[in-house]
């Protein structure tokens, strides 16, 4: 019985099932690269009062402005933006991005926002568990971030 349960858990969290940059089974989340299919969700999250009030730039986002962000920052490699997802059900919870990447000194700034009410644990995991350091290393290994 216990071996069967262990096998089922391993199947559920098998690395090949989870595309993306990083997963943390202890925190119950994984990060995957943002895609254009995430645009509407990100715009809605970013425009919610709960998220917007925590940003310096508080103007409302539009689909067009976010697509411009993707074109001018993400696609150029200046920014790596990821979606934080629940490991159990693949539900997107929020977003984290790495920007102002200084490849010479291996430094960058990051931003995080949680768009779903049940996503607070994801924010704590990303910040408190050092996931961004692990994501940065994983992204470097996958060729998403270059170190000069």
Buried (B, 14 or more C-beta within 10 A) or exposed (E): EEEEEEEEEEEEBEEEEBEBBBBBEEBBBBBBBBEEEBBEBBBEBBBEEEBBEEEEEEEEBEEEEBEEBBEEBBEEEEBBBBBBBBBEEEEBBBBBBBBEBEEEEEEBEBEBBBBBEEBEBBBEBBEEBEBBEBBBBBBBEEEBBEEE
